[in-house]
Amino acid sequence: MSITRSTVLLLLLSALLLPGGTARADGGTPVDRVRAIALEALGLAGTASEAVVDPALRLAACPTPLQAVPTSARTVEVRCDASPGWRIYVPVRVRREADVVVLTKAVPVGEPITAGHVAVRRRDMAGAGGEGFASPEAVIGMNAVQELVPGEALTREHVSEGAPVKRGDPVVLVSRMGGIEVRMAGRALGRAAPGGTVAVENVASRRIIRGRLLGDGLVEVVN
């Protein structure tokens, strides 16, 4: 999540506007201490994550231990409970760097991933949709659930095991409603790997239906 300049200014001004808040020009509580305790509150101490606090901010010295409470996955309230005390809300740029499997070549949907498609690279996985893979062997032979582009760090949401289908393959359409299951013969109109979506023609009605490939040629109708 990007943090705009206006957001940072607004959060810093909260130190002045909230009851008991104060920012002083004569120093007091080190800004680095505020940053450190904010990262500790989110379990990010020692990582590449960054707590965003204006270095020009001056906070009164606090005779009691600082308190830090996460208010979201990326914001921490840091406060001094002494009288008169103060509090600020610290935004955090979360970074979770790791050596993970990254695509070096594009992989079309439904195609298997080979050794020539991947390499291990350092990536920030904080914004990824899931956990990455540590070794190429973990993904080689899996099929792309969606169109994959070079440079993308692979996660479980990108790949699946099991046989894909291609255009013209016979499939079985499965529709479930109110505890009743109906199965119909269909024909795939595109490529898909298990977990991915594909257009299917109902052989009997010629109606085109979109569904999710479950594996073994079963396609669950997407309502």
Backbone hydrogen bonds, N-H to C=O, Kabsch-Sander energy under -0.5 kcal/mol:
donor,donor_aa,acceptor,acceptor_aa,energy
4,T,2,S,-0.5
8,V,4,T,-1.9
9,L,5,R,-2.4
10,L,6,S,-2.3
11,L,7,T,-2.3
12,L,8,V,-2.2
13,L,9,L,-2.3
14,S,10,L,-0.8
15,A,12,L,-1.6
16,L,13,L,-1.5
17,L,13,L,-1.9
18,L,14,S,-2.1
21,G,18,L,-2.5
24,R,58,R,-1.6
27,G,24,R,-0.7
29,T,59,L,-1.9
34,V,30,P,-1.5
35,R,31,V,-2.5
36,A,32,D,-2.4
37,I,33,R,-2.5
38,A,34,V,-1.8
39,L,35,R,-2.1
40,E,36,A,-2.3
41,A,37,I,-1.8
42,L,38,A,-0.9
42,L,39,L,-0.6
43,G,40,E,-1.4
44,L,39,L,-3.0
47,T,44,L,-2.0
50,E,93,R,-2.4
52,V,50,E,-0.6
52,V,91,P,-3.0
53,V,51,A,-0.9
57,L,54,D,-1.9
59,L,29,T,-0.6
60,A,22,T,-0.5
67,Q,79,R,-2.6
69,V,77,E,-2.7
71,T,75,T,-2.3
72,S,75,T,-1.5
75,T,72,S,-0.6
76,V,90,V,-2.1
77,E,69,V,-3.1
78,V,76,V,-0.6
78,V,88,I,-2.8
79,R,67,Q,-2.6
80,C,86,W,-3.1
81,D,79,R,-0.5
86,W,80,C,-1.1
88,I,78,V,-2.8
89,Y,11,L,-0.8
90,V,76,V,-3.5
90,V,88,I,-0.6
92,V,74,R,-2.8
93,R,50,E,-3.3
94,V,92,V,-0.9
98,A,123,R,-2.3
100,V,98,A,-0.8
100,V,121,R,-2.7
101,V,133,F,-2.2
102,V,119,A,-3.6
103,L,152,E,-2.4
104,T,117,H,-3.6
105,K,117,H,-1.1
107,V,148,L,-2.0
110,G,144,A,-3.4
111,E,108,P,-1.9
113,I,142,M,-2.9
117,H,114,T,-1.7
118,V,115,A,-0.8
119,A,102,V,-2.0
121,R,100,V,-2.7
121,R,119,A,-0.5
123,R,98,A,-2.4
125,M,96,R,-3.0
125,M,123,R,-0.7
128,A,125,M,-1.1
133,F,154,L,-0.7
138,A,135,S,-1.4
139,V,136,P,-1.9
140,I,136,P,-1.9
141,G,113,I,-3.0
142,M,139,V,-2.3
143,N,160,S,-2.9
144,A,111,E,-2.3
145,V,158,H,-3.0
146,Q,158,H,-0.7
148,L,107,V,-2.5
151,G,103,L,-3.3
152,E,149,V,-1.6
154,L,101,V,-2.2
156,R,131,E,-0.8
158,H,155,T,-1.7
159,V,155,T,-0.7
160,S,143,N,-1.7
165,V,192,A,-2.6
168,G,188,A,-3.2
169,D,166,K,-2.3
171,V,186,G,-2.5
172,V,217,G,-2.9
173,L,171,V,-0.5
173,L,184,M,-3.3
174,V,219,V,-3.0
175,S,182,V,-2.9
177,M,180,I,-2.4
180,I,177,M,-1.8
182,V,175,S,-3.0
184,M,173,L,-2.2
186,G,171,V,-2.7
187,R,201,E,-1.8
188,A,169,D,-2.8
189,L,199,A,-3.0
192,A,165,V,-2.1
195,G,213,L,-3.4
196,G,193,A,-3.0
198,V,211,G,-2.5
200,V,209,I,-3.5
201,E,187,R,-2.7
202,N,200,V,-0.5
202,N,207,R,-3.3
203,V,185,A,-1.9
203,V,201,E,-0.6
204,A,185,A,-0.5
206,R,202,N,-2.7
209,I,200,V,-3.6
209,I,207,R,-0.6
211,G,198,V,-2.3
212,R,220,E,-2.7
213,L,196,G,-2.7
213,L,211,G,-0.5
214,L,218,L,-3.1
215,G,218,L,-1.0
218,L,215,G,-1.8
219,V,172,V,-2.9
220,E,212,R,-2.8
220,E,218,L,-0.5
221,V,174,V,-2.8
222,V,210,R,-2.4
223,N,221,V,-0.7
